[in-house]
Amino acid sequence: MPFRKANGQLTKALFDNMIDGLSYCQIIYDEKEAVDWKYLSVNPAFALQTGLSDVLDRRVSDVIPDIHESNPILLQTYARVAKTQKPERLEQYLPGLQMWFDIVVYSFEPGTFVAVFQNITAQKRLIHELEKANADVLRVYDETLQSWSRALEYRDKEIVGHSLRVVSLAERLAKAMSFRDRELVEIRRGALLHDIGKMAILDVIVHKPGKLNADEMKEMRQHPQIAYDILYPIKFLEGCALDIPYCHHELWDGSGYPRGLKEYEIPPCARLFTVVDVFDAMTSVRPYRIALSKKFTLDYIKSKSGELYDPKVVTVFVQMMESS
């Protein structure tokens, strides 16, 4: 008896002083279907967590009107736990209270349940504010990247519109090849910045209308490494956003630059972008030639499949372009 008394006092002390809200409830059935629940007991923290009072022996639908319409999962979960006596956990936003709750549900006898919950509204608002702030920072970063891309096009009038076209094509091809959403974002950034290294190449070389000589070609081939050196310190840029500027002139047979990577040594997004970049370059007007036709360009790319370009990329790209 002394033990039972001490144990009961301890339980009551815990019930009265716990920080989390607690409600002991009974499921109300219409025949065999759960239609509501009634509060049998609540601890003092219940009112502090929810702002609700005078709930004992009342149905929740009377305490929080429309709760079953706005949060049907609550009744479903509570009824399931009351039947199976297997604990469950869930997060819910209650529009009627304008609050978020983290809820753990237990049952110790059929037809009843105990809900232990925390009001996490403040945490959710903080997370929302942080996500919004992060989204604003990313938006500014992306706008900066677009400005860099436009600056390069202002310098080289021959490529006006090139960056936006290859961004669009690269995104389409990446989706067709089932790249993940995060990679699509990185591919867009890398495509915008793919030629940023040319900012450091002499104008006479960048704007030369004819074929470059050996020394000029040697300098031009530095632009991927320059791009990497410029972009690598920017922690915001990673993955494809670096791989494309650095590796989009690497070729399947190892004859590309700056590192002579071969086949699968070349990052996947760079192998993808190389095909897109070549297509747009060939089908665009240049001072030394007219724009080549779509058919001629696709035939050329197919002819170099497995030699200069990743065969899988070529197959998907050609199918995509021929069907559009």
C-alpha positions in Angstrom: 0.0 0.0 0.0 2.7 2.6 0.8 4.3 1.8 -2.5 1.0 2.2 -4.4 0.4 5.5 -2.6 3.9 6.8 -3.4 3.6 5.6 -7.0 0.2 7.4 -7.3 1.6 10.6 -5.9 4.5 10.4 -8.3 2.2 9.9 -11.3 0.0 12.8 -10.2 3.1 15.0 -9.8 4.3 14.2 -13.3 0.8 14.7 -14.7 0.5 18.1 -13.0 4.0 19.4 -13.8 4.9 18.0 -17.2 5.7 20.7 -19.8 4.0 18.8 -22.7 0.2 19.0 -23.0 -1.6 15.7 -22.3 -5.2 14.6 -22.9 -6.9 11.4 -22.1 -9.8 10.8 -24.4 -12.5 8.4 -25.5 -13.4 7.6 -29.1 -17.1 8.1 -29.8 -18.5 5.7 -32.4 -21.6 5.7 -34.5 -22.2 2.0 -34.8 -18.7 0.8 -35.6 -17.4 4.0 -37.2 -15.3 6.5 -35.2 -17.0 9.9 -35.5 -15.5 12.0 -32.6 -13.7 11.9 -29.4 -14.4 13.2 -25.9 -11.9 14.6 -23.3 -11.9 12.6 -20.1 -8.9 14.3 -18.5 -6.3 16.9 -19.4 -3.2 18.1 -17.5 -2.6 21.8 -16.6 -0.2 22.1 -19.6 -3.0 21.3 -22.0 -4.5 24.8 -21.6 -1.0 26.4 -21.8 -0.2 24.6 -25.0 -3.5 25.0 -26.8 -5.2 28.1 -25.2 -8.3 25.9 -24.6 -10.1 25.5 -21.3 -13.3 23.9 -20.1 -12.9 20.9 -22.3 -13.7 18.0 -19.9 -16.5 15.7 -20.9 -16.9 17.7 -24.1 -16.6 16.5 -27.7 -13.7 17.9 -29.7 -16.1 19.0 -32.4 -17.8 21.2 -29.9 -14.4 22.6 -28.6 -12.9 23.1 -32.1 -15.6 23.3 -34.7 -14.7 22.0 -38.2 -11.7 20.1 -36.9 -12.8 16.9 -38.6 -13.1 18.7 -41.9 -9.8 20.5 -41.6 -7.8 17.7 -39.9 -9.4 14.3 -40.7 -6.1 12.6 -40.1 -6.4 13.3 -36.4 -9.6 11.2 -35.9 -8.2 8.5 -38.2 -5.0 8.3 -36.2 -6.6 8.4 -32.8 -9.2 5.8 -33.7 -6.5 3.5 -35.1 -4.3 3.8 -32.0 -7.3 3.2 -29.8 -8.0 0.0 -31.7 -4.5 -1.4 -32.2 -2.8 0.1 -29.1 0.3 0.7 -31.2 1.8 4.2 -30.6 2.0 6.7 -33.5 3.5 10.2 -34.0 2.4 13.0 -36.3 2.6 16.7 -36.9 -0.5 18.7 -37.5 -1.4 22.3 -38.2 -4.8 23.1 -36.7 -6.4 26.0 -38.6 -9.0 26.5 -35.9 -6.3 27.3 -33.4 -3.7 28.6 -35.9 -1.1 26.4 -34.2 1.2 23.5 -35.1 1.5 20.5 -32.8 3.9 17.6 -32.5 1.7 14.7 -31.2 2.5 11.3 -29.8 -0.5 9.0 -29.3 -0.7 6.0 -27.0 -3.5 3.7 -25.9 -3.7 1.6 -22.8 -7.2 0.3 -23.2 -9.4 -0.2 -26.3 -11.5 2.7 -27.3 -9.4 5.3 -25.5 -6.1 7.1 -26.2 -3.6 9.5 -24.6 -2.3 12.3 -26.8 1.0 13.9 -25.5 1.8 17.0 -27.5 4.0 20.1 -27.9 3.0 23.4 -29.5 5.7 23.8 -32.1 4.2 26.9 -33.8 7.1 29.1 -32.9 9.6 26.6 -34.3 7.6 26.2 -37.5 7.4 30.0 -38.0 11.2 30.3 -37.4 11.8 27.5 -39.9 9.5 29.3 -42.4 11.4 32.6 -41.9 14.7 30.9 -42.3 13.6 29.1 -45.5 12.3 32.4 -46.8 15.5 34.2 -46.0 17.5 31.4 -47.6 15.3 31.5 -50.7 15.9 35.3 -50.9 19.6 34.8 -50.7 19.5 32.1 -53.4 17.4 34.4 -55.6 20.0 37.1 -55.2 22.8 34.6 -56.1 20.9 33.4 -59.2 20.2 37.0 -60.3 24.0 37.7 -59.9 24.8 34.7 -62.0 22.4 35.9 -64.7 24.1 39.3 -64.6 27.5 37.7 -65.1 26.2 35.8 -68.1 24.7 38.9 -69.6 28.0 40.8 -69.0 29.8 38.1 -71.0 27.2 38.5 -73.8 27.6 42.3 -73.9 31.3 41.7 -74.4 30.8 39.1 -77.1 27.9 40.2 -79.3 28.2 37.0 -81.3 26.8 34.9 -78.5 23.8 37.0 -77.4 21.0 34.7 -76.3 23.4 31.7 -76.3 23.4 31.3 -72.5 19.6 31.3 -72.1 19.2 28.9 -75.0 21.6 26.4 -73.6 20.1 26.7 -70.2 16.7 25.8 -71.6 18.0 22.9 -73.6 20.1 21.6 -70.8 17.2 21.6 -68.4 15.0 19.8 -70.9 17.7 17.2 -71.6 18.4 16.7 -67.9 14.7 16.1 -67.2 14.5 13.6 -70.1 17.5 11.8 -68.5 15.9 11.8 -65.0 18.4 14.1 -63.3 17.2 14.9 -59.7 15.6 18.3 -58.9 18.7 19.5 -57.0 20.9 18.7 -60.0 18.5 20.6 -62.4 19.1 23.7 -60.3 22.9 23.2 -60.4 22.8 22.5 -64.2 21.0 25.8 -64.7 23.6 27.6 -62.8 26.5 25.8 -64.6 24.9 26.5 -68.0 24.7 30.2 -67.2 28.3 30.3 -66.2 29.8 27.8 -68.7 31.8 30.4 -70.6 32.6 32.8 -67.7 36.3 32.0 -68.0 36.4 33.8 -71.4 36.2 37.1 -69.5 39.9 36.7 -68.9 40.8 35.9 -72.5 42.1 38.7 -74.7 39.4 40.4 -76.9 41.5 39.9 -80.0 41.2 36.1 -79.5 37.6 36.0 -78.4 36.5 38.2 -81.3 38.8 36.8 -84.0 36.5 36.0 -87.0 38.7 33.2 -88.4 40.5 30.2 -87.2 42.8 30.6 -84.1 46.5 29.8 -84.5 48.2 27.4 -82.1 49.2 30.1 -79.5 45.7 31.6 -79.6 44.1 28.2 -79.2 46.4 27.5 -76.3 45.2 30.6 -74.5 41.5 30.0 -75.4 41.7 26.5 -74.0 42.6 28.1 -70.6 39.0 29.4 -70.1 37.6 26.3 -68.4 40.4 26.3 -65.9 40.0 30.0 -65.4 36.2 29.5 -64.8 37.0 26.8 -62.2 39.5 29.1 -60.4 37.0 31.9 -60.3 34.0 29.8 -59.2 35.5 27.3 -56.9 35.9 29.6 -53.8 32.1 30.4 -54.0 30.6 27.8 -51.6 27.2 28.5 -53.0 28.3 26.8 -56.3 28.8 23.1 -56.2 28.3 20.0 -58.2 27.1 20.6 -61.8 27.4 24.4 -61.2 31.2 23.8 -61.2 31.5 20.7 -63.3 29.9 22.3 -66.4 32.1 25.4 -66.6 35.2 23.3 -65.8 34.5 20.2 -68.0 32.2 21.1 -70.9 35.1 20.9 -73.4 36.1 17.4 -72.2 35.3 14.8 -74.9 34.4 11.1 -74.7 37.6 9.9 -76.4 39.9 12.0 -74.1 40.8 14.5 -76.7 39.1 17.4 -75.0 40.5 20.0 -72.5 41.6 21.2 -70.0 42.4 17.8 -68.4 41.9 15.3 -71.1 39.2 13.4 -69.2 37.8 10.4 -70.9 34.3 8.7 -70.9 32.9 8.3 -67.4 35.8 10.4 -65.9 33.8 13.3 -67.2 31.0 14.4 -64.8 27.5 13.4 -66.1 26.1 16.9 -66.3 29.2 18.1 -68.3 28.8 15.2 -70.8 25.1 16.3 -71.2 26.0 20.0 -71.5 28.7 19.4 -74.1 26.1 18.1 -76.6 23.7 20.9 -75.9 26.5 23.5 -76.3 27.7 22.1 -79.6 24.2 22.0 -80.9 23.5 25.6 -80.1 26.9 26.8 -81.4 26.4 25.0 -84.8 22.9 26.1 -85.3 23.7 29.8 -84.5 25.1 32.4 -86.9 28.8 33.2 -86.7 30.8 35.9 -88.5 32.7 33.2 -90.4 29.7 31.1 -91.4 25.9 30.9 -91.6 23.8 28.9 -89.1 23.8 25.2 -89.9 20.5 23.4 -90.1 19.0 21.4 -87.3 19.1 18.2 -89.4 22.8 18.7 -90.4 23.8 19.4 -86.8 21.9 16.4 -85.4 23.4 14.1 -88.1 26.9 15.4 -87.1 26.3 14.8 -83.4 25.0 11.3 -84.1 28.1 10.6 -86.2 30.4 11.5 -83.3 28.4 9.4 -80.7 30.9 7.2 -78.9 33.8 9.2 -80.2 33.4 12.8 -79.0 30.1 12.5 -77.1 28.5 10.2 -74.6 26.4 7.7 -76.6 23.5 7.7 -74.1 23.4 11.5 -74.0 23.3 11.6 -77.8 20.5 9.1 -78.1 18.2 11.0 -75.6 19.1 14.4 -77.1 18.5 13.4 -80.7 15.1 11.8 -79.7 14.2 14.9 -77.8 15.1 17.3 -80.6 13.5 15.2 -83.4 10.3 15.0 -81.5 10.1 18.8 -80.9 
